[in-house]
Amino acid sequence: MTKNVAETVTFKLNPGVTPEEFVKISQTSEAFVRANPGFIFRRLSCGADGRWTDTVIWKDMETAQQVAESFGKQDFAPALMAAIAPETVTLRHETIHWTVAPN
């Protein structure tokens, strides 16, 4: 049985980039993410400490890794990456072993 994969990217924004601006920039990647047949779910959140988390659930590890590799080559990527402080970025791909959802 193939297990879903959680892609979790955490980061801080560069000085001068507002949360509203960053959300708009992030939304330019929506069509690319949705177009991948292994896409299941995506959420962008930010904590009180200013650290952002972009979580994407993919159908499997192969899909997650393929999309991660091609993400930076997309037309929207330069603007998105310019908004993020590169030294704060961490990317993880983790196999999901258990999920709880409302009935």
C-alpha positions in Angstrom: 0.0 0.0 0.0 1.3 3.4 -1.0 1.5 5.9 1.8 0.8 9.6 1.4 3.7 12.1 2.0 3.6 15.4 3.9 5.9 18.0 2.4 6.6 20.6 5.1 8.6 23.8 4.3 9.2 26.3 7.1 10.8 29.7 6.6 10.7 33.4 7.4 10.0 36.2 5.0 12.5 38.8 3.9 12.2 42.2 5.6 9.6 44.4 4.0 7.4 41.5 2.7 4.0 41.7 4.3 1.9 38.6 5.0 -0.7 39.9 2.5 1.9 40.3 -0.2 3.3 36.8 0.5 -0.1 35.1 0.3 -0.7 36.7 -3.1 2.7 35.7 -4.4 2.1 32.1 -3.1 -1.3 31.9 -4.8 0.5 32.2 -8.2 1.8 28.6 -7.6 -1.7 27.2 -7.1 -2.3 26.1 -10.7 1.1 24.3 -10.8 0.4 22.5 -7.6 -3.2 21.6 -8.5 -2.1 20.3 -12.0 0.0 17.5 -10.4 -2.0 14.3 -10.3 -0.6 13.4 -6.9 -1.8 16.6 -5.2 -4.1 16.0 -2.2 -4.0 19.1 0.1 -2.1 22.3 0.7 -2.1 24.8 3.7 -0.1 27.9 4.3 0.2 29.1 7.9 2.2 31.5 10.0 3.0 31.5 13.7 3.3 34.4 16.2 7.1 34.2 15.8 6.9 35.0 12.1 7.8 31.5 10.9 5.7 30.3 8.0 4.8 26.7 7.2 3.7 25.5 3.8 2.3 22.0 4.1 1.4 19.9 1.0 0.1 16.4 1.1 1.1 14.2 -1.9 0.0 10.8 -2.9 3.5 9.3 -2.5 7.2 10.1 -2.0 8.0 9.9 -5.8 5.4 12.6 -6.6 6.6 14.8 -3.7 10.2 14.6 -4.8 9.4 15.2 -8.5 7.3 18.3 -7.7 9.9 19.6 -5.3 12.6 19.3 -8.0 10.6 21.1 -10.7 9.0 23.7 -8.4 12.0 26.1 -8.6 11.9 26.0 -12.4 8.4 27.4 -12.7 7.7 31.0 -13.9 6.3 32.0 -10.4 9.4 30.7 -8.5 11.7 33.8 -8.7 9.1 36.1 -7.0 8.2 33.5 -4.4 11.9 32.8 -3.6 12.7 36.5 -3.5 10.1 37.0 -0.7 11.6 34.2 1.5 14.8 34.6 3.6 16.8 31.7 2.2 18.8 31.0 5.3 15.6 30.2 7.2 14.2 27.5 4.9 13.9 23.9 5.9 12.2 21.3 3.7 11.0 17.9 4.9 9.3 15.0 3.2 7.7 12.6 5.7 5.6 9.5 5.2 2.2 9.8 6.8 1.5 6.9 9.1 -1.8 8.0 10.7 -4.5 10.6 10.1 -7.5 11.7 12.0 -10.3 13.5 10.3 -13.9 14.5 11.2 -16.5 11.9 10.5 
